[in-house]
């Protein structure tokens, strides 16, 4: 237990700073795509009347809860702060992998999802949430259907997922990296019972016409660092990546990340996400993970590509 305590204290040492909390909704009628960054890997995306969430995790779990293997508990106050007033209007959820800080609040926000909402994730991620969601709502990505287009959000968005990996967190060790190969009858009980499974990167196309190949904007999203070119999806059409959302956490534990992505995609802007100490209430007063060398990350990112590099604060609104 003392070993785990030492590891987590090092992981969460940080430099604190605050951000002003913006309005609960980021919708600009003059802009096609509105995105609200909610911290860690979570985005709240609005496009053509559709609402898409990514990596739903809004409830800080303290170091004490983790080292004592306490039961995972979603925080209704944090969820309301993240998602705003209750509306049953979520059309789809994209999940990067099965760790608790990317998935564990999904059962708690079921009432926000439409009855026909689609949840896209790995086989492991979807097998862990089957006690809360029907199979008809789950699109599981495996080697068989990775790198294929899937239309979601009533045909206004299409996504293509690629199998990726998770950077080691400490001393070349990857925490909770197991897989769940069969649907569970009960949700994972403990924080570290949420198994990583396969990681996914996403290309997200926002379409000018429903169920078409006419791309208005293209986003690349990867919510965990990986050795390049793992997770990279080559562009095979004439639509380049406009914007990237990529995780900052553990970037220095893998090779050529995110620099390989930047050199190949050359996006107009890159948002470095998953930089917060997520063991504290990051939506109120976010602090940086002490393991991230931001000077190195941003300096090398600027060398890789001349596009803008932005570190968004939780609640920031992004318009495309």
Buried (B, 14 or more C-beta within 10 A) or exposed (E): EEEBEEBBEEBBEBEEEEBEEBEBBBEEEEBBBBBBBBBBBBBBBBBBEBBBBBBBBBBBBEBEBBBEEBEBEBBEEBBEBBBBEEEEEBBBBBBBBBBBBBBBBBBBBBEBBBEEBBBBBBBBBBBBBBEBBEEEBBBBBEEEEBBEEBBBBBBBBBBBBBBBBBBBBBEEEBEBBEEBEEBEEEBBEBBBBBBBBBBBBBBBBBBBEEEEEEBBBBBBBBBBBBBBEBBBBEEEEEBEBBBBBBBBBBBBBBEBBBBBBBEBBBBBBBBBBBBBBBBBBBBBEBBBBBBBEBEEBBEBBBEBBEBEBBBBBBBBBBEB
